[in-house]
Each structure stands twice: as C-alpha cells, then as structure tokens.
C-alpha cells in the first residue's frame, strides 16, 4: 500500500479537449499542489478522498460519513474474494479495512463501511443547478498516484438507464468513484468512466449516489463479484 501511495498529496493534470475537438491524447503536465491554480479547491476535498485498494485493482472513493465512503460499484466488484480491501487516505496514506458495502441494483452507486475510518464528510452540492460551462474539478487515482484536474460541464446524458454529467475533466483507469466537485468543493458527482482517448468524463450525479445510503449494508464477501457498471451493461 505504501508503495502505491507515496507521500505526494496530489498532482494536477491538464484537462483533455472537449469531445468536439479532434481526437488526441491529452498532454498531461503534472505540477506540485502548491503550484496548482486550483489548490484551494483541492484542499477542501483532499481529506474526504480515499483510494480503494484490493487484490485485483484500485479505484477511488469519497467520504459521505466519517466511516462510510461513496464509490462506483464496479470499483468494488473485481476485488471481492481477492483478499482484504482497504480505504487509503489521499493525505496520510493510512489504510482502513473495508468490511461491508451496500449497492443500487440498477445504478452504479455503492457505499462501503470501514470501521474506525476518520474521513471528513464532503459537503454536498446540487448537480441539477449547474449550467453548461460551469468549472468543475475531480480527483482520482491513476497508476497509484492521486491526480487532480480542472474541467467544465459539457452537458448531461442518459446511458444504461443512468444519468451522467459529461465534463472535460481528466479520466483514466482508477479515477472511478472519485469526487466531482464545484468550485466550492461541494460534491456534484462521482467520476465513473470515459472513452479511451480521455476526451471527456462521465460522472453519475451526487443525487443518484446518495440514494444508496438508504440500502442495507452486507458483508463485503457477499457483494456480487460479477457486478457490471451501467456503461458496460446491455439492458
């Protein structure tokens, strides 16, 4: 775990081009947090952001209560029955064992319970109040490193029965489940995926994610390991 999460708090990636631009690999120019132009927003959400690390891969999550994290279900599923699964702080690197989870059947939103975790619950925003062009920000783990990026809201789409925010933030494998926030650091969505050229991000809304809080927690070993995200499903 310590090797996967070195002390560096985070780095910023240059946002990729919007989907109307010619397809191209984004030119990432990571910089230290102290030099990032949106460092204030990052600092508001860093204590609320965690890596989900298991035997089959890594994803991201955000604290909704001190010991409960919101994430995408497809982050959890590959790690079920593959050994212990941990929530790891983006700030301190401290790890806490995940013991339970709850999920929505038709939407890719899960909550995990890590007893003893002392996360800072993130402030909640309203995705429905965001006009196109609104500056929004996300943080997620790529290759074991926390990546912070600035983008803008491009629109809203429905896919696989789930509403997604479309933005120009940076998306790559590992950022799934990470917080998407407004300039005040309020949660408006969970980054959930995007195309291979990383030209845009799809994030389920915070309103969808919060619905899972009413579901009953089950032992993590009982979580369905064959869970598919809405992006992969064919209803």
C-alpha positions as CSV (number, residue, x, y, z in Angstrom):
1,X,0.0,0.0,0.0
2,X,2.8,2.4,1.0
3,X,4.5,1.8,-2.4
4,X,1.3,2.5,-4.3
5,X,0.6,5.7,-2.4
6,X,3.8,7.8,-2.0
7,X,3.8,10.9,0.3
8,X,3.0,13.4,-2.5
9,X,-0.5,14.7,-1.8
10,X,-1.7,15.1,-5.4
11,X,-0.8,16.4,-8.8
12,X,-2.8,18.3,-11.4
13,X,-3.4,17.1,-14.9
14,X,-4.2,19.5,-17.8
15,X,-7.8,18.9,-18.7
16,X,-8.4,17.0,-22.0
17,X,-10.0,18.6,-25.1
18,X,-13.8,18.6,-25.2
19,X,-15.5,15.9,-27.3
20,X,-15.9,18.3,-30.3
21,X,-12.1,18.7,-30.7
22,X,-10.1,16.3,-32.9
23,X,-9.3,13.1,-31.0
24,X,-5.8,13.2,-29.4
25,X,-4.0,12.1,-26.3
26,X,-4.2,14.8,-23.7
27,X,-0.9,16.4,-22.8
28,X,-0.6,16.0,-19.1
29,X,1.7,18.4,-17.2
30,X,1.5,17.4,-13.6
31,X,2.6,20.0,-11.1
32,X,3.0,20.1,-7.3
33,X,-0.1,21.0,-5.4
34,X,1.5,24.3,-4.1
35,X,1.7,25.5,-7.7
36,X,-1.7,24.4,-8.8
37,X,-4.0,27.3,-9.6
38,X,-7.0,25.5,-8.0
39,X,-5.1,24.3,-4.9
40,X,-7.8,25.8,-2.6
41,X,-10.5,23.6,-4.1
42,X,-8.2,20.6,-3.9
43,X,-7.5,21.2,-0.2
44,X,-11.3,21.3,0.5
45,X,-11.7,17.7,-0.8
46,X,-8.4,16.0,-0.1
47,X,-9.3,14.9,3.4
48,X,-12.5,13.4,2.0
49,X,-10.8,11.4,-0.8
50,X,-9.6,7.8,-0.5
51,X,-8.2,5.1,-2.7
52,X,-10.0,1.7,-2.7
53,X,-7.2,-0.9,-2.9
54,X,-7.8,-4.6,-3.2
55,X,-6.2,-7.7,-4.6
56,X,-7.4,-7.1,-8.2
57,X,-7.1,-3.3,-8.6
58,X,-7.6,0.2,-7.4
59,X,-10.3,2.9,-7.6
60,X,-11.3,6.0,-5.7
61,X,-14.0,6.9,-3.1
62,X,-15.2,9.9,-1.2
63,X,-16.3,10.2,2.5
64,X,-20.1,10.8,2.9
65,X,-19.8,10.0,6.7
66,X,-16.7,9.6,8.9
67,X,-16.5,5.8,8.3
68,X,-18.6,5.4,5.1
69,X,-17.5,6.2,1.5
70,X,-19.3,6.6,-1.7
71,X,-17.8,5.0,-4.8
72,X,-18.8,3.2,-8.0
73,X,-19.8,-0.5,-7.6
74,X,-17.6,-1.5,-10.4
75,X,-14.6,-0.4,-8.3
76,X,-15.5,-2.9,-5.6
77,X,-16.7,-5.9,-7.6
78,X,-13.3,-7.0,-9.0
79,X,-11.8,-7.1,-5.6
80,X,-14.4,-9.2,-3.9
81,X,-13.0,-12.6,-2.7
82,X,-9.5,-11.5,-3.8
83,X,-8.2,-10.8,-0.3
84,X,-8.7,-7.8,2.0
85,X,-9.9,-4.5,0.6
86,X,-8.8,-1.2,2.1
87,X,-9.7,2.5,2.1
88,X,-6.4,4.5,1.9
89,X,-6.3,8.2,2.7
90,X,-5.0,10.5,0.0
91,X,-3.4,12.8,2.6
92,X,-1.9,10.5,5.2
93,X,-1.7,7.1,3.4
94,X,-3.3,5.5,6.4
95,X,-5.3,2.4,5.5
96,X,-8.6,1.0,7.0
97,X,-10.1,-2.4,6.3
98,X,-13.4,-2.3,4.4
99,X,-15.9,-4.8,6.0
100,X,-19.3,-4.0,4.5
101,X,-21.0,-2.5,1.4
102,X,-24.4,-1.6,0.0
103,X,-25.4,-1.1,-3.6
104,X,-28.1,0.0,-6.0
105,X,-29.2,-2.7,-8.4
106,X,-29.8,-0.5,-11.5
107,X,-27.3,2.3,-10.9
108,X,-23.6,2.1,-10.4
109,X,-23.5,3.6,-6.9
110,X,-22.2,1.9,-3.8
111,X,-21.3,2.8,-0.2
112,X,-18.6,1.0,1.7
113,X,-18.2,0.8,5.5
114,X,-14.7,0.9,7.0
115,X,-15.0,0.8,10.8
116,X,-12.5,3.2,12.5
117,X,-12.1,5.4,9.4
118,X,-12.0,9.1,10.3
119,X,-12.8,10.7,6.9
120,X,-14.0,14.2,6.6
121,X,-17.6,14.1,5.2
122,X,-17.6,16.1,2.0
123,X,-20.0,19.0,1.5
124,X,-23.0,18.2,-0.8
125,X,-23.9,20.2,-3.9
126,X,-26.7,20.1,-6.4
127,X,-25.8,18.8,-9.9
128,X,-29.2,20.0,-11.2
129,X,-28.3,23.6,-10.6
130,X,-25.1,23.5,-12.7
131,X,-25.3,25.3,-16.1
132,X,-23.1,24.2,-19.0
133,X,-19.6,25.6,-18.8
134,X,-19.6,25.6,-15.0
135,X,-16.0,24.9,-13.7
136,X,-15.8,21.5,-12.0
137,X,-13.0,19.5,-10.5
138,X,-12.2,15.9,-9.9
139,X,-9.5,13.8,-8.1
140,X,-8.8,10.1,-8.6
141,X,-6.0,7.5,-8.6
142,X,-4.2,6.7,-11.8
143,X,-1.4,4.2,-11.6
144,X,-1.3,4.6,-7.8
145,X,-1.0,8.4,-8.0
146,X,-3.7,10.9,-7.0
147,X,-4.5,13.1,-10.0
148,X,-6.4,16.4,-9.6
149,X,-7.9,18.1,-12.7
150,X,-10.0,21.1,-13.6
151,X,-12.6,20.9,-16.3
152,X,-16.0,22.3,-17.3
153,X,-19.5,20.8,-17.5
154,X,-20.3,20.0,-21.1
155,X,-23.8,18.6,-20.6
156,X,-26.0,15.7,-19.3
157,X,-26.7,12.3,-21.0
158,X,-28.6,9.1,-20.1
159,X,-26.9,5.8,-20.7
160,X,-27.9,2.4,-19.5
161,X,-30.8,3.9,-17.5
162,X,-28.5,6.2,-15.5
163,X,-28.0,10.0,-15.8
164,X,-24.4,11.1,-16.3
165,X,-22.7,14.5,-16.1
166,X,-20.4,15.0,-19.1
167,X,-17.3,17.1,-18.4
168,X,-13.9,17.9,-19.8
169,X,-12.1,16.6,-16.7
170,X,-9.3,14.1,-16.8
171,X,-10.4,10.5,-16.7
172,X,-8.4,7.3,-16.8
173,X,-8.5,3.9,-15.2
174,X,-8.5,4.2,-11.4
175,X,-10.4,7.5,-11.1
176,X,-13.8,5.8,-11.0
177,X,-15.7,6.6,-7.8
178,X,-13.7,9.8,-7.1
179,X,-15.4,13.1,-6.3
180,X,-16.5,15.5,-8.9
181,X,-17.0,18.9,-7.2
182,X,-17.9,22.5,-7.9
183,X,-15.5,25.4,-7.2
184,X,-16.6,25.4,-3.5
185,X,-15.6,21.8,-3.1
186,X,-19.2,20.5,-2.9
187,X,-19.9,17.1,-4.3
188,X,-21.9,17.1,-7.5
189,X,-21.0,13.7,-8.9
190,X,-18.8,10.6,-8.9
191,X,-16.4,10.2,-11.8
192,X,-17.4,6.9,-13.4
193,X,-15.7,6.5,-16.8
194,X,-14.9,7.8,-20.2
195,X,-13.7,7.0,-23.7
196,X,-10.2,5.5,-24.4
197,X,-8.9,8.8,-25.8
198,X,-9.9,10.5,-22.5
199,X,-11.6,13.3,-24.4
200,X,-14.3,13.6,-21.7
201,X,-15.5,12.2,-18.4
202,X,-18.9,10.6,-17.4
203,X,-19.9,11.1,-13.8
204,X,-23.0,9.9,-12.1
205,X,-24.8,12.6,-10.2
206,X,-24.4,13.0,-6.4
207,X,-28.2,12.8,-6.2
208,X,-28.0,9.2,-7.6
209,X,-25.1,8.3,-5.4
210,X,-26.8,9.4,-2.2
211,X,-29.7,7.1,-2.8
212,X,-27.5,4.1,-1.9
213,X,-27.3,5.4,1.7
214,X,-30.8,4.0,2.4
215,X,-29.7,0.5,1.4
216,X,-28.8,-2.2,3.9
217,X,-25.1,-2.9,4.4
218,X,-23.9,-6.5,3.7
219,X,-20.6,-8.2,4.4
220,X,-18.1,-7.3,1.7
221,X,-17.6,-11.0,0.9
222,X,-21.3,-11.2,0.0
223,X,-21.0,-8.4,-2.6
224,X,-21.8,-9.6,-6.2
225,X,-18.3,-10.1,-7.8
226,X,-19.9,-10.1,-11.3
227,X,-21.4,-6.6,-11.0
228,X,-21.3,-4.7,-14.2
229,X,-21.4,-0.9,-14.4
230,X,-24.2,0.9,-16.4
231,X,-21.6,1.7,-19.0
232,X,-20.9,-2.0,-19.7
233,X,-24.5,-3.3,-19.3
234,X,-26.9,-4.1,-22.1
235,X,-30.4,-4.0,-20.7
